[in-house]
Amino acid sequence: MAGKELLKLEPAQWMGIEIRAALGESSTAKWDLTVTLPDGTRKEFKELAFKNPDLQQLESMVFVSDANVATSFSLDDLDIHNE
């Protein structure tokens, strides 16, 4: 992504976020992102580069906002699994 805006999202709306990446020996150091908007439209972004190409395992997951004012967000139905 390297500073490139992929999608403009409206505040106070639920959306689906799906992230897929292979780790370990099958890692390609790339990941795919699918965003499902409130109207059901799916936006797909394929083969985004890992920030760290040497990443081999998921040790933590952090959700942050880069807003410069007080803000909040909610997470629901979080599912993390290895396929």
C-alpha positions in Angstrom: 0.0 0.0 0.0 2.9 2.3 0.7 0.9 5.4 1.5 -1.6 4.8 -1.4 -5.3 5.2 -0.4 -7.1 2.1 -1.6 -10.6 3.0 -0.6 -12.5 5.9 1.0 -14.8 4.6 3.7 -17.8 6.4 5.2 -17.9 6.8 9.0 -20.5 5.1 11.2 -21.1 2.2 8.8 -20.5 -1.5 9.2 -18.4 -3.3 6.5 -16.9 -6.7 6.1 -13.1 -7.0 6.0 -11.4 -10.2 4.9 -7.6 -10.5 4.9 -5.8 -13.6 3.5 -2.1 -14.3 3.6 0.0 -17.5 3.5 2.6 -17.7 6.2 5.5 -20.0 7.0 7.1 -22.0 4.2 4.3 -21.2 1.7 4.6 -17.4 2.3 4.8 -15.2 -0.8 5.2 -12.0 1.4 1.9 -10.8 -0.1 -1.7 -10.5 1.2 -5.1 -10.0 -0.3 -7.8 -7.7 1.1 -11.5 -7.8 0.4 -13.8 -5.1 1.7 -17.6 -5.6 1.6 -19.4 -2.3 1.7 -22.8 -1.8 3.4 -24.6 -2.2 0.0 -22.9 -5.6 -0.6 -20.4 -4.3 -3.2 -17.0 -6.1 -2.8 -13.7 -4.3 -3.4 -10.7 -6.6 -3.8 -7.1 -5.7 -3.5 -4.7 -8.5 -4.5 -1.1 -9.2 -3.8 -0.4 -6.3 -1.4 3.2 -6.5 -0.2 4.0 -7.3 3.5 5.6 -4.4 5.3 8.1 -7.0 6.5 8.8 -9.6 3.8 10.4 -11.9 6.4 7.2 -12.3 8.3 6.7 -16.1 8.9 4.1 -16.3 11.7 1.3 -14.2 13.2 2.2 -13.3 16.8 -0.2 -10.4 17.3 -2.8 -8.4 15.5 -3.3 -4.7 16.2 -6.1 -2.4 15.0 -5.3 1.3 15.0 -6.7 4.6 13.8 -4.5 7.2 12.3 -7.0 10.0 13.0 -5.8 13.1 14.6 -9.0 13.6 16.7 -10.7 11.4 19.3 -12.3 8.4 17.5 -13.5 4.9 18.1 -14.4 1.7 16.1 -16.0 -1.6 16.8 -15.1 -5.1 15.9 -17.6 -8.0 15.6 -17.3 -11.6 14.5 -13.5 -11.7 14.4 -12.4 -15.1 13.1 -8.7 -16.0 12.8 -7.8 -19.4 11.5 -5.0 -21.3 9.7 -6.0 -23.1 6.5 
